[in-house]
Amino acid sequence: MRLPPLNALRAFEAAARHQGYIAAADELFVTRGAISRQIKILEAHMGVQLFHRHARGVALTAAGQRLLPVLTEAFAMMQHEVDRIAADASELRVICPPTLSLRWLLPRVEEFRAAHPEITLRLATDFYGSKGFERAEYDLGISLEKIPGRPADIEVMPLFDMILAPACAPSLLPQLAEGPGALAGLRLLHETPRREDWATWVQHFGVEDVDPASGEAFPNLDMATRAAVLGTGVVMADLVLCRDELERGELVLPFPDMTCGTPAGSYAVIGERQKWHTPKVAAFRDWILDSSAMAAAAMPPGRHPAASGKGALPPRR
């Protein structure tokens, strides 16, 4: 036997659950007569009586009692899945490393939420593997542009360059007046135990007598930057992520003309190709690209006069 019409099943389930036609009609936004007609269609289709009609209303037959819980569960399962799919279509899940999240993305995400109230942004601030992110969990990730082993079906959209330069508290400037070689006499502060930040800069400029592996390593840039603000050493600053400390004069650049990029390239948005042009992903990509243009416009910083221990960054846009 073919399944009965869906409208007839829905009318019966509502009427049986409410034990009457009037409440079922109100729930389904139809008339009492429409409920009665649909139930008659269902009974004719199945060849059984589902209700006993009497003066006070209706009561389920044995067949109706068997059918009701099956339909109630089926409709509940359908409603749950429809709601879940609809929520998934409007929910955007983005993962971003902690330091980039705290220092750059989080202060801006309310702009996106205000511009796109129809999208529910779920932001995870965590590290993730070299190949990108868990596709089933996230729609987009923010990562570095050039990561070995990234799958071929992952799209990459560069945002702004990671630009490095040594930075220190103003009190340490006199000790660096003789030039980059004077760094050998100060503690180098590293943003990760890999100590790649200083190695990149020393190799780029061919600075001799400075051991890029020396000094103290921290779990993240936040801690290394705080140590530099306290005057314990010289940090290899990311000029965008350390912008606030530079603008406030808590950190200065002893060698403002000696800035360089990294082998990993720019910060970038990454995402699975099949999701790349969905409306919610496209909206976030457009927004973050505009926001990152402001970060790019802020580099490189202006010269920091050694006499005052402070310098000027270009104004924010």
Secondary structure, 3 states (H helix, E strand, C coil): CCCCCHHHHHHHHHHHHHCCHHHHHHHHCCCHHHHHHHHHHHHHHHCCCCEEEECCEEEECHHHHHHHHHHHHHHHHHHHHHHHHHHHHHEEEEEECHHHHHHHHCCCHHHHHHHCCCCEEEEEECCCCCCCCCCCCCCEEEEECCCCCCCCCEEEEEEEECCEEEEECHHHHHHHCCCHHHHHHCCEEECCCCCHHHHHHHHHHCCCCCCCCCCEECCCHHHHHHHHHCCCCEEEEECCCCHHHHHCCCCECCCCCCCECCCCCEEEEEEEHHHCCCHHHHHHHHHHHHHHHHHHHCCCCCCCCCCCCCCCCCCCC
